[in-house]
Amino acid sequence: MGLTDIKKELKKLDKDKLIDLVTDLYKKNKSVKEFFDFYVNPNERELFEKYRDKVFEAFYPKRGYNYKLKDGKQTISDFKKLNPSAYLLADLMLFYVETGVKFTNEFGDIDEGFYSSMETTYVAALKLMKKENLLDKFTDRAGKVVSNTKGIGWGFHDYLCDVHSDFFADYSDDTDEQDKQPKA
């Protein structure tokens, strides 16, 4: 069944039946509830904070010690589905990477899959920032992510240096520098 079929069926319903269907969906489906809560009361900042906490908990769970990258990525995906501002979506994506870098620096090298997830999200965040003309608003944070990866294995730091320099023209590419830093 496709969207066209659903629309045809919904058009057959009277207003009361449609309201009953939506309220039933609201009660039974957490993501539908969240969508309608945001639709009725679009407090984007509050919603962002909630999702930011979920990303943080993917790395630092309240119980146990296992990070769950899948949960962090799913949180970003769920937030995106609510159609937030590009700024807040980029902020959440960058926060995911910042938190992953912090986690690595606290607990030591992880594995290739972990860094691949960080790299993919970092690139996606920078692409979104560029598309929406937001790079200047995230210059410091994006640069700090790179500088905080110095010494992390799996070629992670080198890759982020290359990606960062592709997006930020003022990024130093001088090979004589011990630690590549954004130019002041």
C-alpha positions in Angstrom: 0.0 0.0 0.0 1.3 3.4 -0.9 0.7 7.0 0.1 -1.8 7.5 -2.7 -3.9 4.5 -1.3 -3.7 6.0 2.2 -4.9 9.4 1.0 -7.9 7.8 -0.8 -8.9 5.9 2.3 -8.5 9.0 4.5 -10.7 11.1 2.2 -13.5 8.6 2.7 -13.5 9.2 6.5 -15.7 11.9 8.0 -14.1 14.5 10.4 -14.9 12.6 13.6 -13.5 9.3 12.3 -10.4 11.1 11.1 -10.0 12.7 14.6 -10.4 9.3 16.2 -7.8 7.8 13.9 -5.3 10.5 14.7 -5.9 10.4 18.4 -5.5 6.6 18.4 -2.2 7.0 16.5 -1.1 9.6 19.0 -1.8 7.3 21.9 -0.1 4.2 20.4 2.9 5.6 18.6 5.7 7.5 20.4 7.1 9.1 17.3 3.6 10.3 16.2 3.0 11.7 19.7 6.3 13.6 19.5 5.5 14.9 16.0 2.1 16.2 17.1 3.4 17.6 20.3 5.9 19.6 18.3 3.3 20.5 15.7 1.0 21.9 18.4 3.7 23.6 20.4 6.8 24.1 18.2 9.4 24.9 20.9 12.4 24.0 18.8 15.0 24.9 21.5 13.3 22.6 24.1 13.1 19.8 21.5 16.8 20.2 20.6 17.8 20.0 24.3 15.8 16.7 24.6 17.5 15.2 21.6 20.9 16.5 22.6 20.5 14.7 25.9 19.6 11.5 24.0 22.8 11.8 21.9 24.9 12.3 25.1 23.3 9.3 26.6 24.2 7.2 23.6 27.9 7.7 24.7 27.4 8.0 28.4 24.4 5.9 29.4 22.8 6.5 32.8 23.1 2.8 33.4 25.8 0.5 32.2 29.0 1.4 30.4 28.4 0.5 26.8 28.1 3.3 24.2 25.5 2.9 21.5 26.4 4.7 18.3 23.3 3.3 16.7 21.1 5.1 19.3 23.0 8.4 18.7 22.6 8.2 14.9 18.9 7.2 15.3 18.4 10.3 17.5 19.8 12.5 14.8 17.6 10.8 12.2 14.5 11.2 14.4 15.2 14.9 15.1 15.6 15.5 11.4 12.2 14.0 10.7 10.6 16.7 12.8 11.9 19.3 10.3 13.9 21.5 12.7 15.9 24.5 11.6 19.1 23.6 9.7 21.1 25.4 12.4 19.8 23.1 15.2 20.2 20.0 13.0 23.8 20.9 12.2 24.4 21.7 15.9 23.1 18.2 17.0 25.2 16.5 14.3 28.3 18.3 15.4 27.5 17.6 19.1 27.4 13.9 18.2 31.0 14.1 16.9 32.2 16.3 19.7 30.8 13.8 22.2 32.4 10.9 20.4 35.8 12.7 20.4 35.4 13.5 24.1 34.5 9.8 24.8 37.6 8.6 22.9 39.9 11.0 24.7 38.5 9.8 28.1 38.6 6.1 27.4 41.2 5.5 24.7 41.1 4.4 21.1 37.9 2.6 20.1 37.7 0.9 16.7 37.4 1.7 13.0 33.6 1.5 12.9 33.4 4.1 15.7 35.7 6.5 13.9 33.9 5.9 10.6 30.6 6.9 12.2 32.2 10.1 13.6 33.8 10.9 10.2 30.5 10.4 8.3 28.6 12.6 10.7 31.2 15.3 10.6 31.2 15.4 6.8 27.4 15.4 6.7 27.3 18.2 9.3 29.8 20.3 7.3 27.9 19.7 4.1 24.7 20.9 5.7 26.4 23.9 7.2 27.8 24.8 3.8 24.5 24.3 2.0 22.7 26.5 4.5 25.5 29.1 4.8 26.2 28.3 8.4 29.9 27.4 8.3 30.8 30.8 9.9 28.6 30.0 12.9 30.4 26.7 13.6 34.0 27.6 12.7 35.4 27.4 16.2 33.6 24.2 17.2 34.4 22.4 13.9 38.1 23.4 14.4 38.1 22.3 18.0 36.8 18.9 17.0 39.9 18.5 14.7 42.4 19.7 17.3 40.8 17.4 19.9 41.5 14.4 17.7 45.3 14.8 17.8 46.8 11.5 18.8 43.7 9.4 18.1 44.4 6.4 16.0 43.0 4.9 12.8 43.9 8.0 10.7 41.0 9.8 12.3 42.8 13.0 13.0 44.4 13.2 9.5 41.0 12.5 7.8 39.3 15.2 9.8 42.1 17.7 9.1 41.6 17.0 5.4 37.9 17.3 5.5 38.0 20.5 7.7 40.5 22.1 5.2 38.1 21.3 2.4 35.3 23.3 4.0 37.2 26.1 5.8 39.5 28.2 3.5 41.2 29.8 6.5 42.4 26.5 7.8 46.2 26.2 7.8 47.6 23.4 5.6 51.2 24.1 6.5 53.0 20.8 7.0 55.7 22.5 9.2 53.1 23.0 12.0 53.2 20.4 14.7 49.4 20.6 15.3 47.2 22.0 12.5 45.1 24.8 14.0 42.6 27.2 12.4 44.3 30.5 11.7 43.4 33.3 14.0 
